[in-house]
Amino acid sequence: QEASAKGGRALEDMASPNAKEHKHIFAKNYLKCTKRDELIRRLKVLAKHLASYKQEPEKLLEAVPKSLMQPTLMKSKNAEIKLLVALCHAEVLRIWVPNPPYTEKQQKDIFQLFLRELPGVGKAGSNTHYSKCFHLLENLAQCQAFLILNDLDEALTIRLFKTFFDIRAEDLGTQVIHYMVQIMESIIVERESVSDILLETILVQLTGLPREKKSNGYAMALSLIRKTEGTLENEMQAYFREKLIQKGEEGEDKESRKDYLEMLHELAINNQDLSIPILTEYSSWLEVEKPEERLECIEFFGNLFSSEECVLSQEYMSLLKNYVLRMKDVNAGIRCSILNKLHKILPKAPKMDKLLELLEDRASDIDEKVRLAATNCIISAASAHPECVSSELLLALGNRALDKRMSVRRPALVGLAHLFKKHISERWKSKRPLGKSQKKFTWCATRLIQCGKA
C-alpha cells in the first residue's frame, strides 16, 4: 500500500497540463525536443495526461504511439527518459486494450523496454526512480498488458519470468511480489498450453539453495504454482514423466536427474495435491529390475518422508507403505538406505505396525551392514521418540548386543547403555517417576550385565 501510494504521488508530482497545452501535448512533434530537461518535463506531462484517460482511445491520441516510438526515445541512455517512455507506453496499452496501436515489431521493442526497466522495483533503497518503476509494474499488472506476449513471442515470455525471478532484493515489498505473481499467473491461465521451457523456468527456482537461503524467486514460484495448479496439473505430470521415467529408461545424466528430483521434492513438500499423481507414477521405479534405479527412487522417497517439512497425509501413506516394503529388497544397499532414514519416519507413522515388524526383521538380517543399520535406527528412534518404539523392537536391539559380529555388537551395547541412562537412570537420579514410555527400558541394565558375563 505504501509503494502504491508512492507510485500515485510520483504521477501527481509530474507537471499537469493546463487548458492551453491540452490541444498540443498529443501532437506528433510534441516530444521532438533536443533539451534533456525539457524533454523530461514533456514526458511527465504526457504520462500524467494519458493516466487520466479511460480505456477509450480518442482520435486526438492517434499521434501519441508513433511519437513514443522515436529512436531517440526508445534508445535513450538517460535513465529517467527511458522510464518515462516506458510509463507512457504502458498507458497507451491500457487505453487501447485489447488492440494495441503498434506493429508486432514495435510491440516486441516496447516489451523489451519494459523488461529493462522493471528490475528497478528491486532497488527500493538505491533507485531514485523507484516509485515510477513501481507504478509501471502496477499499471502493467492491472491492465494485463503482458497477455499480448501469449500471441507475440515465447522467448519474451521466458525472459519476463526470469526477470521477475531474478529480482533478489531482501526487502522486496509484498505488493511488488503480488503484482509480479499476478502478471505471471494471468499469462499461464490464459495460455492454451504451457511449454516445457516455461515450466522449467518456474520449477528451477525450487532448486540450488538450502531452504534457509531460498530467494524471492523460490517463494514466488511456489505461490505461482499454487495459484495455477489447475492449469499446470497435466503439464506437470507430462513434464516429470518425460524427465524422470521416459528419459530414465533411455539414459539421462545424473546431474540433470538430480535437479529434476530436487524440483519434485520441493513440489511434494509444498503442494501434495499437485504432486501425488506424479509421485505415484514415479513410485513404479521402486520395483524396477536395475538396482541403481531402485536405489535412486528409494533415496528420493527416503529424503521426502524423513524431511521435517513433509506431512504424511492419508494420500502419502500408501506411498510410504510401498516404500517400507522395500526393506525386503534383495539388494542390501537398498535395505540399508531405508533403515538410515527410518528413525525420522517412525514418529510420523506411529500406528504403522507393518513398519515396526519389518524393522524388527531387519535387526536379524543375514547381512552384517543391514543389521548394523537396523541397530542404529532403533537406537536413534528410541532415544528421540521412545513412545514410537515397541517392546519387541527393543528386544530385537538387545539381541544385537549378542551379535556374532563386533561391528554390530559394540554399537548395540553402547546404545543400550545410552538408552538406560537417558530414560531410566537420569530420572532415578532426579527422583522423577517413570512414564509409560520409559518403563520398557528398565531391562536394559539386565541385558548389559548378561552381555558382560558372556
URTA-V64731 format. One record per pair of residues at least 6 apart in sequence whose C-alpha atoms are under 6 Angstrom apart, sorted by the first residue. I is the first residue (numbers start at 0). J is the second residue. If there is no record, write none. Layout:
{{I J} {I J}}
This chain:
{{5 130} {6 130} {6 131} {6 134} {13 43} {14 44} {15 44} {16 44} {25 60} {25 63} {27 62} {27 66} {32 38} {46 87} {54 94} {55 94} {56 94} {56 95} {86 135} {92 99} {93 142} {119 132} {120 132} {120 133} {121 166} {121 168} {121 171} {123 129} {140 178} {140 182} {146 186} {157 197} {164 216} {167 215} {201 220} {204 216} {204 217} {205 217} {205 262} {236 277} {267 274} {268 309} {284 293} {285 293} {285 296} {294 333} {301 340} {305 343} {305 344} {326 334} {335 369} {335 372} {338 372} {338 373} {342 376} {342 380} {346 387} {349 387} {359 392} {362 370} {362 373} {364 370} {371 407} {378 414} {381 388} {385 436} {386 436} {399 408} {399 411} {400 408} {400 411} {400 412} {401 408} {402 408} {415 443} {419 443} {422 437}}
